[in-house]
Every structure is written in C-alpha cells, then in structure tokens.
C-alpha cells in the first residue's frame, strides 16, 4: 500500500467514525458536528477529547447544546483568529503600498529639485532667447509630470484610505463576533469574564456597589429531549431577549454557558439587583413558547436566579461562587424564583 493509499484509508476511517458518533447521538449531520467528531476520532486535540470524554462519563451522551458549546470553544475561536490575521495582513499590505507611494513621491520631488537646480545652472546672464525657451519648456514638462504623478498618488491615497477604513470596520466586526454568543447575540463567556474583572476592580477602587445575577433555565433538558434542539435554541433566544430588555447602561448580560446566563450590575446594591432579577424572571415567564412550524403552544419557560453583591476582599471567583450557591438554592426552593445571598444568610442564622 502506498503512502497516499494509506492516508486515504485513514481519513475514510476517521470520517466513518465521526458519522457513527453523529448517528449514535442522533445529532444533525451538520459540518460543525462532523468537524467535532472527526477531530475527536483523530485524537489530535487532547483538550477536546478530554472535554467530550468527561461528558460521556458523566451522562453517557453529548447533547446538541453541549456540542454547540464545544464547537464555539474549540473551533470557532480559531476561525475568528484566522479572520483577524487575514484582515491584519490586508491592512499591513495596504500600509506598505502607501509607504511605497510616499517613497516614490519623495523620489519625484528630488528629481524635480534637480531639474530646477540644473535649469538655474544652465541659465547664463547673456543667454539667448532660444536657450531660455528650451529651459522653460523643460521645466514646464517636468512640472506637468510631477502634477500627473501627484494626481495619481492622491487618488491612490484616497482609495487606500477608504480601503483601510473598510478593513478596520471588518476587523471591528470580527472582534465583536469573537466576544458575542452567535445563538443569542448576548456577550459570550470570554467577554463576560474580562468585563467582570474590570468592573470589579473599578468598584473596589471607587468603593461603589456591584452585584451579579446568575440564572438557569428550568427543566431545559426536558425541552430539548421532548421537542428537539431547535426548540431548545428558541428557548435560549427567548431568555436572551428578556435579559436584553431588562438591563441598561453599563449592565452586561451574557450567555454564561449552556442554559446559564449572567448579568453584571455596576453601581447596583443588592436590593436593586434583586428587583432587576425579578423583572427578568417575570419577563421570561410572561412569554409563551410556540412551535414555529405548527403554531403548537408548548407552554411557558421559567428561570431560577441567584444574586450576590460585592464585598470587601472579593474577587471574581468568590462573588460568582456565592451567586451560584444562591442559584442552587433557588432551584432547590422549587424553581422560578430569585434567591439572594442575604436570604441564605438569614436562613443560616434562623
């Protein structure tokens, strides 16, 4: 068997293994899912395999929502990085062309200066009219040549300025995409983590309140298992819309992971944050879910929320841990409710 035949057999085997996984899990045979399971079968990405193996060991399966999270974490970030590199290379190339034009312009100016200097040397006090006429014609021709080159350069600089502006806009779009969850259009976990770190430092420096809300969709797995992942996606978007409509100013709403969402509320004390969380809860509950294809009513979605506020000495991990404990308490209390850390503390005292 030749090397090329061996590679053919190997890749076909990996493709078949990927398709077998997709069939077994009953995932849609999309390019994204194929890419995940082909890479998993190859074993090249150790982190990817460890993440998938952990899910399989814990639950025996990987849900479509989890597959989407895996793709966003291990594949889409790399694609965005490639796009950023490509746009950066284009900008660098455009700048290089501009620099080349400037250097050419400098050379043209030097040539013109030499023409003027030569003309000055050639004009003698007793020069005849014919000599002066020829010198003037030479200077006129040199001037026209400079003007033509300048016009070309001005137009090229104008085009380059527009090209660079468009490339910068493209780069900003890619940057925004890298920090946005594509399904819900909320901020993603990466943006949330960075923003929360910054806002927490600002709150500590200014001695201002800051609160955080963690929320989780109630019975989300049941929606997915009963109605399919497309309906699950619809649920995620519904919750995202409710978050968007109930945050303002510097507040940051993000998809924290899977069916979890998070909101950071700068300059917001605990009682205000509890009110905001309950507004979000009510907004989600007020919406009735319908299957778009048939118009069938599927009931209402509810969420549970936990609220914590910044304390002296807190870091991101500690305040999120308290918010997560509150979220867990809300789930244990029957779901579709808001539990804040002050309620947990009162319960402990009682």
PEQUI-V520565 format. One record per helix or strand of 3 or more residues. SS is the DSSP state (H for helix, E for strand). FROM is the first residue (numbers start at 1). LEN is the number of residues. If there is no record, write none. Layout:
ss-><SS,SS>
from-><FROM,FROM>
len-><LEN,LEN>
//
This chain:
ss-><H,H,H,H,H,H,E,H,H,E,E,H,E,E,E,H,E,H>
from-><3,31,46,64,129,189,210,220,229,252,260,270,288,297,303,316,338,341>
len-><23,12,14,59,50,18,8,8,17,6,7,16,3,4,7,17,3,9>
//
